[in-house]
Amino acid sequence: MYLGDRVADAQPLTMSPALKTAMVAALVGIIVIGIYPQPFIVLAQKLIPATTATTTPAASKIPTGSQ
């Protein structure tokens, strides 16, 4: 917040139609994800595969040379 001695303009801020559309689309997306997040959680789980405990670590595949 900027505090100064000057008086603020009496004109309201104006927004272009493209900015209004972008803000409405963002608001709708936030509300939809907030109310019904399950499809987005499932999608994230499919896109980022989880590592499981059954996988072998890469270090165990390195030959030790003691044969």
C-alpha positions as CSV (number, residue, x, y, z in Angstrom):
1,M,0.0,0.0,0.0
2,Y,1.3,3.4,-0.9
3,L,0.6,6.3,1.4
4,G,1.2,9.8,0.2
5,D,-0.1,13.3,0.5
6,R,-1.8,13.3,-2.9
7,V,-5.5,12.6,-3.2
8,A,-6.5,9.5,-5.2
9,D,-8.2,9.8,-8.5
10,A,-12.0,9.8,-8.5
11,Q,-12.1,7.6,-11.6
12,P,-12.6,3.9,-11.0
13,L,-10.1,1.4,-12.5
14,T,-11.1,0.1,-15.9
15,M,-10.4,-3.4,-17.2
16,S,-10.3,-4.6,-20.8
17,P,-12.8,-7.3,-21.9
18,A,-9.9,-9.8,-22.3
19,L,-8.8,-9.2,-18.7
20,K,-12.4,-9.6,-17.4
21,T,-12.8,-12.9,-19.3
22,A,-9.5,-14.2,-17.9
23,M,-10.5,-13.2,-14.3
24,V,-13.9,-14.9,-14.7
25,A,-12.3,-18.0,-16.1
26,A,-9.8,-18.2,-13.2
27,L,-12.6,-17.6,-10.7
28,V,-14.8,-20.4,-12.2
29,G,-11.8,-22.8,-12.2
30,I,-11.0,-22.0,-8.6
31,I,-14.6,-22.6,-7.5
32,V,-14.9,-25.8,-9.5
33,I,-11.6,-27.3,-8.2
34,G,-12.6,-26.2,-4.7
35,I,-16.0,-27.9,-4.8
36,Y,-15.1,-31.0,-6.8
37,P,-11.3,-31.7,-6.6
38,Q,-11.4,-35.5,-7.1
39,P,-11.0,-35.6,-10.9
40,F,-8.0,-33.3,-10.7
41,I,-6.4,-35.4,-7.9
42,V,-6.8,-38.5,-10.0
43,L,-5.3,-36.8,-13.0
44,A,-2.3,-35.6,-11.0
45,Q,-1.8,-39.1,-9.6
46,K,-1.8,-40.6,-13.1
47,L,0.5,-37.9,-14.5
48,I,3.1,-38.2,-11.7
49,P,3.6,-41.9,-11.0
50,A,4.3,-42.7,-7.3
51,T,7.4,-44.6,-6.3
52,T,6.6,-47.8,-4.6
53,A,8.5,-49.8,-2.0
54,T,8.7,-52.8,-4.3
55,T,11.0,-51.1,-6.8
56,T,14.7,-51.9,-6.5
57,P,17.1,-49.0,-5.8
58,A,19.5,-48.1,-8.6
59,A,22.5,-48.6,-6.3
60,S,21.8,-52.3,-6.0
61,K,22.2,-52.8,-9.7
62,I,25.8,-51.6,-9.6
63,P,28.2,-54.6,-9.9
64,T,30.6,-54.8,-6.9
65,G,33.3,-56.7,-8.6
66,S,33.7,-59.3,-5.8
67,Q,32.8,-62.4,-7.8
